[in-house]
Amino acid sequence: MAGALDVPEDRNLSEHTGWTRAHWLAQADYLLDSLKPFASPSSARFELPGRPSVSGFDSDALEGFARTFLLAAWRIVADRGQGPVAEDLIARYSSGLAAGADASHPEAWPRIPQGRPGQPMVEAASIALGLHYTREWLWDRLDPRAQGLVADWLGEFIGNPTWPNNWMLFQTVTEEFLSSIGARYEESEILRGLDATEEWYVGDGWYTDGAGRNFDYYIGWAMHLYPLVWTQMAEGGARGERALAAREVYRDRLRQFLERYFDFFGSDGAPIHQGRSLTYRFAAAAPIWVGEMFDCSPYDAGLSRRAASGVLKHFAEHGAPDARGLLTLGWHEPFLPMVQNYSGPASPYWASKGFIGLMLPADHRVWTAPESPLPVEVGNFDTSIAPVGWALSGTKDDGVVRLLNHGSDKAWHHTPPFAPHTDVFYSPLAFSTVTAPDTAPEAWAKRVGNHVALIAPDGRVSSRAVIEPGATADGSVSSEHVPGFEAEPDGAVLPIEGARISTRVSVKDGVETREHSVTAPAGWTVREGGYPVAGPEEPLRGENEKLPGAFAVNDLGVMSRIEGLSTWTAAGVDTELGANALGAFSATPYLTAEHPGGTVSYLSKVMVYRLPDDGADDDVDGGADGGDGVAE
C-alpha cells in the first residue's frame, strides 16, 4: 500500500503543495486499504484498536463502518463506479450493509435507540449520505431484502428526538434519503433541523452549533455541509421547491463563511487548533470543497485546492495516518487528553468529510487550476469575524495564524438552574496554528496558557466561563467575563462575588497588546499566560525580572513571549509533561502581580511566532526582550 507521500509532486500545477488529484486518490485508497485487517467477515463492522468511546464496543464498530463508508462513497463517485478500486469498495460495503442492518446476523449493528438520542443516529446520517451519492452503483444493485433491512434500520430514526444541535441535521438527511427511496419518513422531522439552523444563524456566514456561543469547525463540516447536501437530496422530490429556494440562501451563507475561512490555515497547512473533535483533522477541508461543489467560493479554485491539499499534506507529514495507515485518536500522533469521551477508535474517520471533493470530476476547475497562495502567504493580515467575537492575525514571514477568542465559550448551561462550565478548547484567550492548549486535566486545572486568572490566597485559580463579547473589528477585539471557581464534583463555575475582568486586545502583525481591567479583592494574585509551546524535547525558556517578561521556544523554533507593559511585577514559565497534543514537553510564559483591591488595569504584550530558519533571535540569548534573563 502506498499513500500520497509516495506520489511524485507536481510543482507546476501545485506550486505550494505539489499535490494534485492523484495524491488525494492515493491517500483515500491508502486509508481504505489499511482498514481491511480490522473488518469483520462481512465487513459490517470495523473493530479498530484504541480506547473505546462511552457508547461502547458495538457502537464503535458501527462507527468504523459508517465513517469509512463515507470515504468509500466519495471514492466510488470519483471513478464513477467503474474500475477495480470502485468495484472492490462496492462489493465490500454492500456486504457490510446487508449484514449490519440484519438484526439476526452475528455482525448486526446496534439499533437506533428509541425515545432518546444515541450514537447510531450520527452513523445513520453517514450511511444515508453514502447511499445517496452512490445510489446507481450500490443501492440500486442491492437485493430487495438487503434494501428493506437497511431502510428499516435507518427508519428507526423516525419519531425520535436528537440533541438540539448539529444532530438535528443527521435526522434531516437520513429521513430525506428514506423519502427518496419510497420508505416511511416524517416531513416535520426533515424540516425541523433546517428550521433550527435558522435560529442558530448569527450572520457573516456563521452559525452557533445549538443554543449559546458554540463556534468551531462544526460550523463548516456540519452546519454548512448538511443543509446544502440536503438541497441535492430533496431536489425533484416533495420538498424540491423549498430545496431550490433554500440552496440560494445556503450558498450565500457559505460564500460569506469562506471569505474568512481561508485565514484559519498556516502556511504549513495546519488549521488553527481550536474547538472540539479536533481528531477529525482534515475534515476542516470539507467546507472548502462544498464551496466548489455548489459554485459559491468567493475566491479562485486554485486557492481552494491549495488550502485543502495543504491540510491533508500537513497531517500526512506529521503522523496521520500512522505507519499502519490508521487515523488515531489525537492530532498528529495519538494523544488522548485532547479527545472527548464520545470519540472511539473509529471516530477520527469523520475526517472522510475532507475527501468530499473527490466527487468533483478530474476536469473540474478545482483540479486543473494552478494553486493560489493562502492569505498568510500573500502578506500580513489582521481580520475579524464580528458575530463570533474573533480576530485573526497572520504573518507572512513565519506563516503563523493566531485566533483571538472573545466570543466562543461553549458554556451552554447559561440558564438557571444550570451553572456554566468551562472547556479548554473554548475558554482560552487565543489559539494558533503552531500551538495547542495544555489539555491534560492537571494542566488545565492550573489554567496558565492564554488565560487571565485570579488566584485566591488558598491557591484556587479562576475560570473564564461565559464570555460576554464586546466590540470586534479588524485588529481589535474585546470581551468581559465574571471569573469563578469550578465546584466539585460537576465542574460548574461558581462566580466570585464582586469580581469582573474586562479585556481589550489590539493586534498588529501578530503582536497582541492585551489590557485587562480587573476588579477583585485585595491580596489576590492576577496572572496572565501566553501561548503554550510544545515539542518532543524540553523547550528552552527564560525570564526577565526587570521588564518583567518571559519566553519559551520549542525545538521546532516556535517562540512564545510575554512582556509586562504596566502593573505586572513578576514573570515565570510553567512547564508540563504529557499535557499537549504537539509534544511531550510544553512550556508557557506568564506574568503575575498582587492585586491591591478595586479595579486595576494590567497591560501586556503577547507574541507567538516561528524563528527564522537560522534560529537567530536575540530573545533566546537574554530573556523576553534581550535583557538579563536566564535561559534553561
C-alpha angles and dihedrals in degrees: 000000000000126000134201093283088068094054115096114252123242108213092174094064096027107034096172105039105013088221126129139173088285089063092051092050092047093050092048091050091047093052093046095045091049090060096061097089090057098050123109116240093271094035092241092124134036111202104195126185119256145074112325121238125242088260092067141237098300093051091048090053091051088049088055090057099041100045095044089045087061089057091044090052094055089047093051091051090048089063094035089241093296133116135034098295095051093041092052091050092047091052094045097048095038088059091048093050093052094048099039096051092049108093090201095054119099089233094050119149121240111265125251104264119247122233097006141055117271138174095254086070090066092049093046089063092054091049091048092050092048092050093047095054096041095039099124093048103035118013095041090052097050113107114254093253092055091045090053093049093050092046090050092050093048089043092064085079089072116104095012130118124236133200109282096252137062088330088078088067090056087064091047096057096037094054092041088058090049089052091051093056094046095254127136118285142152116240092203089059092051092051101040093070091051091047090051092056088060089060090049097050111111101175141263090066095302131125130184111232097242126325119338127029104310105155120164142107091306086079089066104035095039117014093048100030102053100046092050093045088049090059088060093046093050097043111119093013136096091291095040097118092049090047093053093049093045092049092067091051093047092046092053092048092050090049090055091046092052092051088079101020095085087061088070095074129082122219089259089060095253117142119223107275101238137123137023130305093033088154086081084075110171093029078094086081093061099092090049091058092043088055088058093043091056096035094239105115110130092216138049123290092245089066091050092055093042092054095043095044090046091058094047093046093047092059094040089056092047103052105280108143097030128223090284091054092250130133108231135201101273143054108270100347127007112299117162099186089072094049124094118231092246090067121092134179094287097041094094088067090081077086080085087086087070089066096057088108089073087080088069108092123249092255094053114121091244089067098038104041117094113254118266123209123260117250090257089054092053098053146302115308139184111192137157146208103214101191090054097042094237133137122193127204125188130182122203099205094063101018093233124147124196128197117207107206119211101140117034114082108143086216091147094164091082099136128070135280084041121071123215122262130204130233125201091221093057111023102068122100093235147008133191146190093253101043139052132197120261097255104176107115095242092050094044090052088061092052099203107140116086092339135119109213143181111221114203121218088257091057100255113147121218125235133223102226118151109031116207105204120222130186117333126192138147105296097010140064138165143187145164134221140177107237117225145167124254111244126216137275101010100034095235113161113241111199122240107241113249094001125125137161124203117190131195122183130188119188132192125173091344096309113120123203107198124194119189120190102202126194110189144128120286117263096034121119123241115208133182125188132202128213119313112235121200142182145146091279130052109274121244108246141178144176135214115201095188096063091021103237145128141199142196127193126187129217090264091061098255108148125202117191136176127184130187112231097177140359097004112117108183142024138201146162123244116210130200137184121213094358104108133068092219098059147340093259123054134174133188126193117219145177129222140188136172108248114232094206131262121047119332132170121230119194126195143163117227128188141172120183144143117257119236115271091259089057092233112158127137090215093071090058099052121013130274098334108013093283128128100288123142120252116207 
